[in-house]
Amino acid sequence: NPMNDTNETTMTEDELIEKYAPMVKATARRYAGRGAEYEDLVQEGFLALLILIRKCADKKWLTAYIAKRLPGYVRTAAQRYRGLEFIPEVVFDPFEEDRRKIIEIIHTIKKILLPEEYIIARDVLEGWSQSDLAEKYDISQQAVSARMKKIRAKLEPVFLNRE
């Protein structure tokens, strides 16, 4: 298998990006069209690739990890681009615009949750699935689900009453 011809544990991030570029481009091609441009999806794919390279705990499974998760990131980006078809071309940076609100939400969450609950909530916001978290923290998926239920019970009253 040409994807496994080098030891990924010793490769630099740049080398890994170069190695997986064909997979990113093929995935972008698959989801391009109907409002989602190929070049935009390639960029989204490379951003997702960076996230996945950093998120994969055991690099010996990196090829399978990326192959399984990259299409979801690109598909979501394609849907997002398709949703923007009817929005006027106004360039805005949501991170700049909403920075104060985001920081306020993070501080509120930190005040309400226990430190270990906050870490799980942060991981979920970064896109980790419950099965990923179970593996990361070496606990069962049911344990992650139970913790998520407690976290939701603490956060819902605060955030539902704000609006």
VENDA-V959012 format. One record per run of one state. SS is the DSSP state (hx for helix, st for strand, lp for the rest). FROM is the first residue (numbers start at 1). TO is the last residue. If there is no record, write none. Layout:
BEGIN
<<SS;FROM;TO> <SS;FROM;TO>>
END
This chain:
BEGIN
<<lp;1;1> <hx;2;4> <lp;5;12> <hx;13;31> <lp;32;32> <st;33;33> <lp;34;35> <st;36;36> <lp;37;37> <hx;38;55> <lp;56;58> <hx;59;83> <lp;84;93> <hx;94;97> <lp;98;98> <hx;99;112> <lp;113;114> <hx;115;125> <lp;126;129> <hx;130;137> <lp;138;140> <hx;141;160> <lp;161;163>>
END
